[in-house]
Amino acid sequence: TRDYQRALDSLLFYIHSGHRIRFSYFHRLNERLKNEYIDGLTNQLIELNSFALMPNHFHFLVYQNEANGISNCLRRFENSYTK
């Protein structure tokens, strides 16, 4: 559904730092342009090993690449998704 796709796009976006565009613009790109943009980012806050998105919550298994990477990524993800 649209909700799951928005959550996946948001997660893919906020795993990285150093963005040159806003998520609202990223979300409107086609899949090829999204992939090109993400491939151009070098700094990953976390590595996402596995995940489960459910109707009212989610589970992530992640590895933190830098200090506060998990909290920064999840804060941005949750804030963006709920807005």
Secondary structure by P-SEA (a helix, b strand, c coil): caaaaaaaaaaaaaccccccccaaaaaaccaaaaaaaaaacccccccccccccccccccccccccccaaaaaaaaaaaaaaac
